[in-house]
C-alpha cells in the first residue's frame, strides 16, 4: 500500500481492523506511563510500536498511528532507552508521514515542536507549538510544558509562567 495523495487535513476514517490494532498500541502506551522500571517500560513501548507499525501496514493512511509511533520513540529517547541519534530520525519520519496525511492533528505538531526544541531549533519549535495550539486551543496536554520550557529557555519568563499556569 502507498500513502494516498489527499489534500492535507482530509484523511479518511482508518480501516476498522487497523484501528483495533492501533487501540491495542494506545493501551500499551498508557500502561507504559504507569511503569517505573525503565527496562519494563522500554519493552512495553517497543510492543506499542509493533502494534502501531502493524496498524500502518494494514492502513498506510492511519495518520494517528504514525503520530503514536513518534510518541513512543519520543518516550524511548526521552528516558534514555535509546539514544537521541536513534530516536530523532524515527520520530521525524513518522511525523512527516502523519502530517502528509493529515496536517490538522495537534499532537503531531506538539511532538514536532518538542523534537525541534531538542534540536535547538527554537523558532521552529515555537511555530509547531503555536500550530498545535491553533488546532486544539483547549489542549492542556503535557506537551505544552515543553512550550513553557522553550519560553523560559529564550528568556521569556513571564510568558513561560503564564503557559505553566494555563496548562
N, C-alpha and C positions, 0 to 999 in steps of 0.2 A: 504494500500500500504506500501511496505517496500523500503528503500533505496537500490538500486541495487548494486551488487558487481562489480564495474567497476574500472579499474586502475585509480589512481589519474590523474586528468587533462583530463579525457576522458568523460566528461559529454555530454549528448545528448542535442539537442535543446529542450527547455521547451515545454510542452503541450501548444498549442495556447490559450486555454481558461485560463490556469494558468498564462500565460504571460500577458494577458489583465488585470487580477486581480492584478498581480504584478505591472503593469504600473500605475494602479489607486493608489496603495500604494506609488509608487515613486512620483506621483503627489502630494499626501498628504505630503510627506516628504519635497518636495520643498515649498509647502505652509507654512508648519510649520517654515521653515527657515526665512520667512518674517514676522512672527508674534512676536510682542513684549510682549504681555500679556502672562505670563507663564502658567496660567490656560488654556487659549485657545490653546496655543502651545501644552500642555500636552494632551489635548483632541484630537487634530489633530494627534499627534504622536500615540496615542492609536488606533485611526481609521486606521492609516497606518499599524500598527502591525496586526490589524484584517485582512486587505487585504493580507498582506504577509503570515499570517497563513492560510488564505483560499487558497492562491496560492500553498503552500506546501502540503495542504491537497489534492488538486487536482493533484499536481505533486510533489511527495516526493523527486524527484531528481532535483528540481529547486534550484540550489546552490545559485544563486544571491538573491533569496527571503530570504534564511537563512541569507545571509550577510546583507540584508536590515533590517531584524528583529534585528540583533545585532546592526546595526547602530542606529535604532530608540531607543533601550534600552540604548545605549551609550548616546544619547541626553537626554533621560529622567533622567538618573542618573547624567549626567554632569551638568544639571541646577537644580538639586535637587527636581524634581517632584517625584522621588522615591529614596530610599537610595541606596548607593553603594552595600550594602549587598543584596538588592533585584535585582539590575541590573546585577551584575557580573555573577551570575550563568546562567542567561538567555542569556547573551552575549556569555559566554563560550560554552554553549550548541549549540547555533545557529552557532557559528563559527566552532565548531568541526564538525557539520553536513555538513556545506558548504565545508570545506577543505577536508572532507572524500569523497565528491562527485567530487570536482574539486579543487585541491590544487594550481591551477595556477591563482586564482583570487587575484590580487594585493590588492584590498580593504579589503579582508578577513585578509590578513597578516598585513595591516596597522592597522585595528581595534584590532587585537590580540596584536600587538605591543603596542598600546595605553592602552589596558587592563593590559598587563604585566607591563607597566610603572606605572600605578595606584597602582599596587600591589607591587611595589618596586623591581620587578624582572628586573633590568636594563640590564643584559646580554641577557635575553630572549627577552626583548623589542627591543633591538638593532638588534638581529638576525631577528626578524619579520619585522622590518622596512627595513633592508637590503634585505630581501627576497622580500618584496613588490617592492623595487626599481629594483631588478633583473627582476621581472616580468613586470614592467612598468617603464622603465628608464626615460621616458619623463614626467612622472606624476609630476605635480606641485600642487597637491591637498593639502588642508589644513591639512591633516593628517601629512604631513611632518613637520609642525610646531611643532608637538609633538616630532618628532625626534630631532629637534633643541633644544627643551626644555630638552630632555634626555641628549643631548651632553653638554648643559650648566650645568645641574644638576650633571654631572660627571666630571665637571671641564675642559671640552674640549671646551673652549670658541671660539677659532679660527675656529674650525670645526662647532660649532653652528652658528656663524656669516655667514660662507660660506653657510651653509644649508638654513638659512633665505634668503640670497641673491639669492640662486638658486631658491627657491620657489617663 
